[in-house]
Amino acid sequence: FLDNEPMIAPENRWFMRGYERLSAQRLTDNNRPQPLQISEIASYVAFTGGMDEADREDFMRIVCILDGMAMDYVGKQIEAASRKSRTKSKKGGR
């Protein structure tokens, strides 16, 4: 969803893998993706184990940031599609 995919240092790729796994299980409402639930993120952290407190806090923070970016992008895509649909309807009604 990004025009220029950022480079992630190899030692930090586990953040992205975790986010991708969580995002794949995202709930939807009316075919719209919903933000990740903090409880799901916390459950994932507990399930994976082996993270020290600093890693857990970093993971929670980074996943929330990534999710916020994804939700902003999805919101913009939905709005653009809605505008396009409204414009098409107006032109068809003439």
Secondary structure by P-SEA (a helix, b strand, c coil): cccbbbbbccccaaaaaaaaaaaaaccccccccccccaaaaaaaaaaaccccaaaaaaaaaaaaaaaaaaaaaaaaaaaaaaaaaaaaaaaaac
